[in-house]
Amino acid sequence: MKPKKQIYKKNGVLLTFTCLAALAAAVQYAFRINYVFVDLAVFHGLSALLMGLAVVTALVLLALTTVKLNRLAKNGKLVSDSRAFSVLTVLSEGAAVFLVIYNLGNLIGAGEETAPVMLKMFAKGLPLFLGLCTVAFLLCIYPALKNGVLKKCVAAVLALGVLGSTVWTLLPYCNYKITSAPMVIDSGDNYAVVFATNDTGTGFLEYSYHGEDYKLYDENAGRIKGDSKIHTVKVPKAHLEGNTYRVGSTRILEERSYGGRSGKTVYSPEYTFTVPTGDMQTYLSVSDWHTRLQKAYDAISYVGDFDGVILLGDAVPGLMFEDEIVENIVEFGGTVSGGTKPVIYVRGNHETRGGYASKLADYLGLDGFYYETAYGDYHFLVLDSGEDKPDDHPEYGGMVNYGAYRAAMVDWLCALPKSEKKTLTLVHDSDIAVEEDLRERAQNELLRLGATQIVSGHYHICDYKEENGLRIYVDGGHNDGGFIAGKLSLAADGYRLEAWNNSGEQVFSKDLDW
């Protein structure tokens, strides 16, 4: 018989590989955001095969570990001493190593934009993964432990874990707070004051207008919402323009059919909201920040003063989590506008992806993503180019209908009367539509409406060109580790387009007549 020390060492190695295989299976499932890209690059179904391999490898290694630790025997001989056991162990450990390396490469290859989403998906599934591991450990590994002191220590750790999770579930601690200045979004007909808290709660807006105090809630048909970190309160334009307001929120711990539990109420400072007026107006324009918040802030710091903010979309790779909207849209828009300037939001193609994409309009207080608005002498047409590929592209999983949506938008555009104000077009992708016939119709309508200047993003470059009678300015965004932010300066006799990078260098400037 082999010395106990050698047996313990080999048991530890096998147990380590079992843990690695289990972790690889959990990571493989969490990283499913990349499945479509892997399958397009190699062959359809590869990701499903790898997922199956990960699950089978983890189960086989768990079985092998159980057999070895419990010293199961057949015909008087230990099963773990057989050749079949050794071969199966080597193959399974090799598969585990392959899966770990594959997923590590997958994470590194995802880059700074997608990798955090993959890790969030893993964190979301972590409680289930730990629960399954605990059950497997108690059924297969724990009975085989011979050391009484070790068994007691393991039992104590598990008991503390259960106790801690129970207390956290019943009494979740959080220093409840509003996370940034509000973002006041212009929806055309009214304003939507949007802000975020670090946990779920209600949202409300307080101000005085013509001697009367108002308290408006984030509500739906009389029911105050309390299940989100994002709070959206709609307010008439006249009530907010030139006025002072503050926002607040009450933390909601639990909603029941009868009653509920709430926490503390928090308030923001007061903000004085002003809008651009007259024939001299300036607007910050930002596009394609794709979670590169600090670089965007750096570039914006060189733009100088501005009266309003135009966000041209592509804040994130996709909307898989509410926190992505909080961090990259709500807090970003609130920070750059300071809660004191209007924000015109243009949806990017990446905001059309993910489970929360269908909720974005409600979060931002918009009835839709194409509309018109005006400030003083200037009229803005906000268009939505939707996705940049046909609806049947594998990236969309059969869950989009943007062709019909774009057709309806162009029909709306055709029905608009020409404004007497000077008109600009804001859209994420200057092509407007992937469908050639819709693109041509839309371009003809912009010429009819006098909206010949298009301000756009999407291509991650700062560029200006003239095509089909239209002037197209591409705003910049992040590219090659840098970032470019723009500025529109409007005047009665013409306008200026400018841009700066995050190092403070002015990279573009052009003066144009209306």
C-alpha positions as CSV (number, residue, x, y, z in Angstrom):
1,M,0.0,0.0,0.0
2,K,1.2,3.5,-0.9
3,P,2.1,5.9,1.9
4,K,-0.7,8.0,3.2
5,K,1.1,11.2,2.3
6,Q,1.3,10.3,-1.4
7,I,-2.4,9.3,-1.4
8,Y,-3.4,12.6,0.2
9,K,-1.3,14.5,-2.3
10,K,-2.9,12.8,-5.3
11,N,-6.4,13.3,-3.8
12,G,-5.6,17.0,-3.5
13,V,-4.6,17.2,-7.1
14,L,-7.7,15.5,-8.3
15,L,-9.9,17.7,-6.1
16,T,-8.1,20.8,-7.5
17,F,-8.9,19.8,-11.1
18,T,-12.5,19.1,-10.1
19,C,-12.8,22.6,-8.8
20,L,-11.2,24.0,-11.9
21,A,-13.6,22.1,-14.1
22,A,-16.6,23.2,-12.1
23,L,-15.4,26.8,-12.3
24,A,-14.7,26.5,-16.1
25,A,-18.3,25.3,-16.6
26,A,-19.7,28.2,-14.7
27,V,-17.5,30.7,-16.6
28,Q,-18.3,29.1,-19.9
29,Y,-22.0,29.6,-19.2
30,A,-21.5,33.2,-18.0
31,F,-19.5,34.1,-21.0
32,R,-22.3,33.2,-23.4
33,I,-22.5,36.8,-24.5
34,N,-19.6,35.8,-26.9
35,Y,-21.2,32.6,-28.2
36,V,-22.5,34.2,-31.5
37,F,-19.1,35.6,-32.3
38,V,-17.3,32.3,-31.6
39,D,-19.8,30.4,-33.7
40,L,-19.6,32.9,-36.6
41,A,-15.8,32.7,-36.6
42,V,-15.7,28.8,-36.6
43,F,-18.9,26.9,-37.0
44,H,-22.5,27.2,-35.7
45,G,-22.9,25.0,-32.6
46,L,-19.3,25.1,-31.4
47,S,-20.2,27.1,-28.2
48,A,-22.9,24.6,-27.3
49,L,-20.4,21.7,-27.8
50,L,-17.9,23.5,-25.5
51,M,-20.6,24.1,-22.9
52,G,-21.5,20.4,-23.0
53,L,-17.8,19.5,-22.7
54,A,-17.4,21.8,-19.7
55,V,-20.4,20.3,-17.9
56,V,-19.4,16.6,-18.6
57,T,-15.8,17.3,-17.6
58,A,-16.9,18.7,-14.2
59,L,-19.3,15.9,-13.5
60,V,-16.8,13.2,-14.5
61,L,-14.1,14.7,-12.3
62,L,-16.5,15.0,-9.4
63,A,-17.4,11.3,-9.9
64,L,-13.7,10.3,-10.0
65,T,-12.9,12.4,-6.9
66,T,-15.8,10.8,-5.1
67,V,-14.6,7.3,-6.0
68,K,-11.0,8.0,-5.0
69,L,-11.8,9.8,-1.7
70,N,-14.2,7.1,-0.6
71,R,-11.8,4.4,-1.6
72,L,-14.5,2.5,-3.5
73,A,-13.5,-1.1,-4.4
74,K,-14.6,-3.7,-6.9
75,N,-13.7,-7.4,-6.5
76,G,-11.5,-6.4,-3.6
77,K,-9.4,-3.9,-5.6
78,L,-9.6,-0.1,-5.4
79,V,-11.3,1.3,-8.5
80,S,-8.9,4.3,-8.4
81,D,-6.0,1.9,-9.0
82,S,-7.4,0.6,-12.4
83,R,-6.0,1.6,-15.8
84,A,-9.4,2.9,-16.9
85,F,-9.6,5.2,-13.9
86,S,-6.1,6.6,-14.7
87,V,-6.9,7.2,-18.4
88,L,-10.2,8.8,-17.6
89,T,-8.5,11.0,-15.0
90,V,-5.8,12.2,-17.5
91,L,-8.4,12.9,-20.2
92,S,-10.7,14.8,-17.9
93,E,-7.9,16.9,-16.3
94,G,-6.6,17.7,-19.8
95,A,-10.1,18.9,-20.8
96,A,-10.3,21.0,-17.7
97,V,-7.0,22.7,-18.5
98,F,-8.1,23.3,-22.1
99,L,-11.4,24.9,-20.9
100,V,-9.6,27.1,-18.4
101,I,-7.2,28.3,-21.0
102,Y,-10.0,28.8,-23.6
103,N,-12.1,30.9,-21.2
104,L,-9.1,32.9,-20.0
105,G,-8.3,33.7,-23.6
106,N,-12.0,34.5,-24.2
107,L,-11.9,37.0,-21.4
108,I,-8.7,38.7,-22.5
109,G,-9.9,38.8,-26.1
110,A,-13.1,40.5,-25.1
111,G,-11.3,43.7,-24.2
112,E,-12.1,46.5,-21.8
113,E,-15.6,47.0,-23.1
114,T,-17.1,43.5,-23.1
115,A,-15.0,41.8,-20.4
116,P,-16.7,43.7,-17.5
117,V,-20.1,42.5,-18.9
118,M,-18.9,38.9,-18.9
119,L,-17.7,39.2,-15.3
120,K,-21.1,40.8,-14.3
121,M,-22.8,37.8,-15.9
122,F,-20.6,35.5,-13.9
123,A,-21.3,37.4,-10.7
124,K,-25.0,37.2,-11.3
125,G,-24.8,33.4,-11.5
126,L,-22.3,33.1,-8.7
127,P,-24.9,32.4,-5.9
128,L,-26.3,29.5,-7.9
129,F,-22.9,28.2,-8.7
130,L,-21.8,28.3,-5.0
131,G,-25.0,26.6,-4.0
132,L,-24.5,23.7,-6.4
133,C,-20.9,23.3,-5.3
134,T,-22.0,23.2,-1.7
135,V,-24.5,20.5,-2.4
136,A,-22.0,18.5,-4.4
137,F,-19.4,18.9,-1.6
138,L,-21.8,17.7,1.1
139,L,-23.0,14.7,-0.9
140,C,-19.7,13.5,-2.4
141,I,-16.7,15.0,-0.5
142,Y,-17.7,15.7,3.0
143,P,-18.5,12.1,4.0
144,A,-15.0,11.0,2.9
145,L,-13.2,13.4,5.2
146,K,-11.6,11.3,8.0
147,N,-10.1,14.1,10.1
148,G,-12.7,15.0,12.8
149,V,-11.3,18.5,13.4
150,L,-11.3,19.2,9.7
151,K,-14.9,18.1,9.4
152,K,-15.9,20.4,12.3
153,C,-14.1,23.3,10.7
154,V,-15.8,22.8,7.4
155,A,-19.2,22.5,9.0
156,A,-18.6,25.7,10.9
157,V,-17.6,27.6,7.7
158,L,-20.7,26.4,5.9
159,A,-22.9,27.3,8.9
160,L,-21.5,30.8,9.0
161,G,-22.0,31.1,5.3
162,V,-25.7,30.2,5.6
163,L,-26.1,32.5,8.6
164,G,-24.5,35.4,6.8
165,S,-26.6,35.0,3.6
166,T,-29.7,34.8,5.8
167,V,-28.9,38.0,7.7
168,W,-28.0,39.8,4.4
169,T,-31.3,38.7,2.8
170,L,-33.4,39.9,5.8
171,L,-31.4,43.0,6.6
172,P,-29.5,44.2,3.4
173,Y,-27.2,47.0,4.4
174,C,-26.7,50.0,2.1
175,N,-25.7,53.6,2.5
176,Y,-28.6,54.7,0.3
177,K,-27.7,57.7,-1.9
178,I,-28.3,59.5,-5.2
179,T,-25.3,58.7,-7.3
180,S,-25.0,61.8,-9.6
181,A,-26.7,65.0,-10.7
182,P,-29.9,64.4,-12.6
183,M,-30.1,64.2,-16.4
184,V,-32.9,66.4,-17.9
185,I,-33.8,64.8,-21.2
186,D,-35.8,66.7,-23.8
187,S,-38.4,64.3,-25.2
188,G,-39.9,66.9,-27.5
189,D,-43.2,67.4,-25.6
190,N,-41.8,67.7,-22.1
191,Y,-38.8,67.1,-20.0
192,A,-37.9,63.8,-18.2
193,V,-35.8,64.3,-15.1
194,V,-33.8,61.1,-14.8
195,F,-31.5,60.1,-11.9
196,A,-30.2,57.0,-10.2
197,T,-29.7,55.7,-6.7
198,N,-27.4,52.9,-5.5
199,D,-30.4,50.6,-4.7
200,T,-34.0,50.3,-5.6
201,G,-36.5,53.0,-4.4
202,T,-39.0,55.6,-5.4
203,G,-38.2,58.8,-7.3
204,F,-39.7,62.2,-7.0
205,L,-39.2,65.8,-8.2
206,E,-39.9,68.9,-6.1
207,Y,-40.2,72.5,-7.3
208,S,-42.4,75.6,-7.1
209,Y,-44.2,77.1,-10.0
210,H,-46.3,80.3,-10.0
211,G,-46.4,80.2,-6.2
212,E,-47.6,76.6,-6.0
213,D,-45.4,73.7,-4.7
214,Y,-45.2,70.5,-6.8
215,K,-44.1,67.0,-6.0
216,L,-44.1,64.7,-9.0
217,Y,-43.4,61.0,-8.8
218,D,-41.9,58.4,-11.0
219,E,-45.2,56.5,-11.4
220,N,-47.4,54.5,-13.7
221,A,-51.2,55.0,-13.6
222,G,-51.0,56.2,-10.0
223,R,-48.6,53.4,-8.8
224,I,-45.3,54.9,-7.6
225,K,-42.5,52.7,-9.0
226,G,-40.1,51.3,-6.4
227,D,-38.3,48.5,-8.1
228,S,-35.5,50.2,-10.0
229,K,-32.3,52.2,-9.4
230,I,-33.3,54.5,-12.2
231,H,-36.0,57.1,-11.6
232,T,-37.8,59.1,-14.3
233,V,-40.1,62.0,-13.6
234,K,-41.8,63.8,-16.4
235,V,-42.5,67.5,-16.0
236,P,-44.0,70.1,-18.3
237,K,-41.3,72.2,-20.0
238,A,-42.7,75.5,-18.8
239,H,-42.5,74.3,-15.2
240,L,-38.8,73.6,-15.3
241,E,-37.3,76.2,-17.7
242,G,-35.5,78.9,-15.6
243,N,-36.7,77.2,-12.4
244,T,-35.0,75.5,-9.5
245,Y,-35.7,71.9,-8.5
246,R,-34.5,69.0,-6.5
247,V,-35.0,65.2,-6.7
248,G,-35.4,62.7,-4.0
249,S,-35.9,59.0,-3.4
250,T,-37.1,56.7,-0.7
251,R,-35.4,53.3,-0.5
252,I,-37.8,50.4,-0.9
253,L,-36.8,47.2,0.8
254,E,-39.8,45.1,0.0
255,E,-43.1,45.5,-1.8
256,R,-46.1,43.3,-0.7
257,S,-49.7,42.9,-1.8
258,Y,-50.5,44.5,1.6
259,G,-47.9,47.0,2.9
260,G,-44.2,46.8,2.5
261,R,-40.9,47.9,4.0
262,S,-39.1,51.2,3.1
263,G,-35.8,52.7,4.2
264,K,-34.5,56.3,4.4
265,T,-35.4,59.2,2.1
266,V,-32.6,61.1,0.4
267,Y,-32.6,64.4,-1.4
268,S,-30.3,66.0,-4.0
269,P,-29.0,69.6,-3.8
270,E,-31.1,72.2,-5.7
271,Y,-30.4,72.7,-9.4
272,T,-31.3,75.7,-11.5
273,F,-32.3,74.6,-15.0
274,T,-31.7,76.8,-18.0
275,V,-32.3,76.3,-21.7
276,P,-30.5,77.7,-24.8
277,T,-32.3,80.8,-26.1
278,G,-31.8,83.4,-28.8
279,D,-29.6,83.1,-31.9
280,M,-26.3,82.3,-30.1
281,Q,-26.3,78.8,-28.7
282,T,-23.6,76.1,-28.0
283,Y,-24.0,72.4,-27.6
284,L,-21.6,69.7,-26.4
285,S,-21.8,66.6,-28.7
286,V,-20.5,63.2,-27.5
287,S,-20.7,59.9,-29.4
288,D,-19.6,56.3,-29.0
289,W,-18.1,56.5,-25.5
290,H,-18.6,52.7,-25.1
291,T,-18.0,52.8,-21.3
292,R,-14.8,54.9,-21.7
293,L,-16.1,57.4,-19.3
294,Q,-12.9,58.9,-18.0
295,K,-11.5,59.5,-21.4
296,A,-14.8,61.1,-22.4
297,Y,-14.7,63.4,-19.4
298,D,-11.1,64.3,-20.2
299,A,-12.0,65.3,-23.8
300,I,-15.1,67.2,-22.6
301,S,-13.1,69.3,-20.2
302,Y,-11.4,71.0,-23.2
303,V,-14.6,71.9,-25.0
304,G,-15.4,74.9,-22.8
305,D,-18.8,76.2,-21.9
306,F,-22.0,75.0,-23.6
307,D,-25.7,75.6,-23.2
308,G,-27.0,72.0,-24.0
309,V,-25.8,68.5,-24.4
310,I,-26.3,66.1,-27.4
311,L,-25.6,62.5,-26.7
312,L,-25.3,60.6,-30.0
313,G,-25.4,57.1,-28.7
314,D,-23.4,53.9,-28.2
315,A,-22.7,54.2,-24.5
316,V,-22.3,50.5,-24.0
317,P,-21.7,47.3,-25.9
318,G,-25.3,46.3,-25.1
319,L,-27.9,46.6,-22.3
320,M,-27.5,43.3,-20.4
321,F,-27.9,45.0,-16.9
322,E,-29.7,47.9,-15.4
323,D,-26.4,49.1,-13.9
324,E,-25.0,49.6,-17.4
325,I,-27.7,52.2,-18.1
326,V,-27.1,53.7,-14.7
327,E,-23.3,54.1,-15.0
328,N,-22.9,54.9,-18.7
329,I,-26.1,56.8,-19.6
330,V,-27.9,58.2,-16.6
331,E,-24.8,59.1,-14.4
332,F,-22.8,60.1,-17.5
333,G,-25.5,62.4,-18.8
334,G,-26.1,63.8,-15.3
335,T,-22.4,64.5,-14.8
336,V,-21.8,66.3,-18.1
337,S,-25.0,68.3,-17.9
338,G,-24.8,69.0,-14.2
339,G,-28.6,68.7,-13.9
340,T,-28.8,72.3,-15.2
341,K,-28.8,71.9,-19.0
342,P,-31.1,70.0,-21.4
343,V,-29.9,66.7,-22.9
344,I,-31.0,65.5,-26.3
345,Y,-30.5,61.7,-26.4
346,V,-30.0,59.9,-29.7
347,R,-30.1,56.1,-29.5
348,G,-27.0,54.2,-30.9
349,N,-27.1,50.8,-32.4
350,H,-25.6,49.2,-29.3
351,E,-28.4,50.5,-27.2
352,T,-30.8,48.3,-29.3
353,R,-29.1,45.1,-27.9
354,G,-29.6,43.1,-24.7
355,G,-32.4,42.4,-22.4
356,Y,-32.8,46.0,-21.1
357,A,-32.9,47.5,-24.6
358,S,-36.7,47.4,-24.7
359,K,-36.9,49.3,-21.4
360,L,-34.5,52.1,-22.4
361,A,-37.2,54.5,-23.7
362,D,-39.2,54.2,-20.4
363,Y,-36.0,54.7,-18.4
364,L,-35.2,57.9,-20.3
365,G,-38.8,59.2,-20.3
366,L,-39.1,59.0,-24.1
367,D,-42.2,57.9,-26.1
368,G,-39.8,56.9,-28.9
369,F,-36.4,57.6,-30.3
370,Y,-37.3,59.8,-33.2
371,Y,-38.9,63.2,-32.5
372,E,-38.4,66.9,-32.9
373,T,-37.6,69.7,-30.5
374,A,-36.6,73.4,-30.7
375,Y,-34.6,76.0,-28.7
376,G,-35.0,79.6,-29.6
377,D,-34.2,80.0,-33.3
378,Y,-33.1,76.4,-33.8
379,H,-35.0,73.2,-34.7
380,F,-33.7,69.7,-34.1
381,L,-34.8,66.5,-35.9
382,V,-33.8,63.5,-33.8
383,L,-33.7,60.3,-35.9
384,D,-33.1,56.7,-34.9
385,S,-31.0,54.6,-37.3
386,G,-31.7,51.5,-35.2
387,E,-29.4,48.6,-35.9
388,D,-26.6,48.7,-38.6
389,K,-27.3,45.3,-40.0
390,P,-30.4,43.5,-41.5
391,D,-32.9,42.2,-39.0
392,D,-32.0,38.5,-39.8
393,H,-28.4,38.9,-38.7
394,P,-27.4,36.3,-36.1
395,E,-26.3,39.0,-33.6
396,Y,-30.0,39.9,-33.0
397,G,-31.3,36.4,-32.3
398,G,-34.5,36.9,-34.2
399,M,-35.6,39.5,-31.6
400,V,-35.7,42.7,-33.7
401,N,-38.0,44.3,-36.2
402,Y,-36.1,47.5,-37.1
403,G,-36.9,47.4,-40.8
404,A,-40.6,48.1,-40.1
405,Y,-39.6,50.6,-37.4
406,R,-37.3,52.6,-39.7
407,A,-40.1,52.6,-42.4
408,A,-42.5,54.1,-39.8
409,M,-39.9,56.7,-38.9
410,V,-39.4,57.7,-42.6
411,D,-43.2,58.0,-43.0
412,W,-43.3,60.3,-39.9
413,L,-40.5,62.3,-41.5
414,C,-42.4,62.7,-44.7
415,A,-45.4,64.0,-42.9
416,L,-43.5,66.8,-41.1
417,P,-44.0,70.4,-42.2
418,K,-41.0,72.5,-42.8
419,S,-40.0,74.6,-39.8
420,E,-39.3,78.3,-40.1
421,K,-36.4,77.8,-37.7
422,K,-32.9,76.7,-38.8
423,T,-33.0,72.9,-38.7
424,L,-30.3,70.3,-37.9
425,T,-30.5,66.5,-38.0
426,L,-29.2,64.4,-35.1
427,V,-28.8,60.7,-35.8
428,H,-26.3,58.0,-34.6
429,D,-25.5,56.6,-38.1
430,S,-25.6,59.2,-40.9
431,D,-26.8,56.5,-43.3
432,I,-30.1,56.7,-41.3
433,A,-31.3,53.3,-42.6
434,V,-29.6,50.1,-43.9
435,E,-32.3,49.8,-46.5
436,E,-31.3,51.7,-49.6
437,D,-34.9,52.8,-50.5
438,L,-35.6,54.1,-47.0
439,R,-32.2,55.9,-46.9
440,E,-32.9,57.7,-50.2
441,R,-36.4,58.7,-49.0
442,A,-35.1,60.0,-45.7
443,Q,-32.4,62.0,-47.4
444,N,-34.9,63.6,-49.8
445,E,-37.1,64.6,-46.9
446,L,-34.2,66.2,-45.0
447,L,-33.5,68.3,-48.1
448,R,-37.2,69.3,-48.3
449,L,-37.1,70.2,-44.6
450,G,-33.9,72.2,-44.9
451,A,-32.2,69.9,-42.4
452,T,-29.1,69.5,-44.5
453,Q,-26.6,69.4,-41.6
454,I,-26.4,65.9,-40.1
455,V,-24.5,65.5,-36.8
456,S,-23.8,61.8,-36.2
457,G,-21.4,59.3,-34.7
458,H,-21.0,55.5,-35.2
459,Y,-17.8,55.4,-37.1
460,H,-15.4,56.3,-34.3
461,I,-13.6,59.0,-36.3
462,C,-14.0,62.8,-36.5
463,D,-14.9,63.5,-40.1
464,Y,-16.8,65.9,-42.3
465,K,-18.1,65.2,-45.8
466,E,-20.9,66.4,-48.2
467,E,-23.0,63.8,-50.0
468,N,-26.3,64.1,-51.9
469,G,-26.7,67.7,-50.9
470,L,-26.3,66.9,-47.2
471,R,-23.5,68.0,-44.9
472,I,-22.4,65.1,-42.6
473,Y,-20.3,65.6,-39.5
474,V,-19.1,62.5,-37.7
475,D,-18.5,63.3,-34.0
476,G,-15.6,61.1,-33.1
477,G,-15.9,59.1,-29.9
478,H,-13.3,56.6,-28.7
479,N,-10.6,55.3,-31.1
480,D,-7.1,53.9,-30.8
481,G,-7.0,54.5,-27.0
482,G,-8.1,58.2,-27.4
483,F,-11.4,60.1,-27.3
484,I,-12.8,63.0,-29.3
485,A,-15.7,65.2,-28.2
486,G,-17.4,67.9,-30.3
487,K,-19.0,71.3,-30.0
488,L,-21.7,73.0,-32.1
489,S,-21.8,76.8,-32.0
490,L,-24.9,78.2,-33.6
491,A,-25.5,81.8,-34.8
492,A,-27.9,83.6,-37.0
493,D,-25.4,83.9,-39.9
494,G,-23.8,80.4,-39.7
495,Y,-22.4,77.8,-37.4
496,R,-19.2,76.2,-36.3
497,L,-18.2,72.5,-35.8
498,E,-15.3,71.9,-33.5
499,A,-13.7,68.9,-31.8
500,W,-11.0,68.2,-29.2
501,N,-9.3,65.0,-28.1
502,N,-8.7,63.9,-24.5
503,S,-5.1,65.3,-24.7
504,G,-6.5,68.8,-25.2
505,E,-5.6,69.1,-28.9
506,Q,-8.2,70.6,-31.2
507,V,-8.6,68.1,-34.0
508,F,-11.3,69.7,-36.1
509,S,-12.8,73.2,-36.8
510,K,-15.1,74.3,-39.6
511,D,-17.3,77.3,-40.2
512,L,-20.4,76.9,-42.3
513,D,-23.3,79.0,-43.6
514,W,-26.9,77.9,-43.1
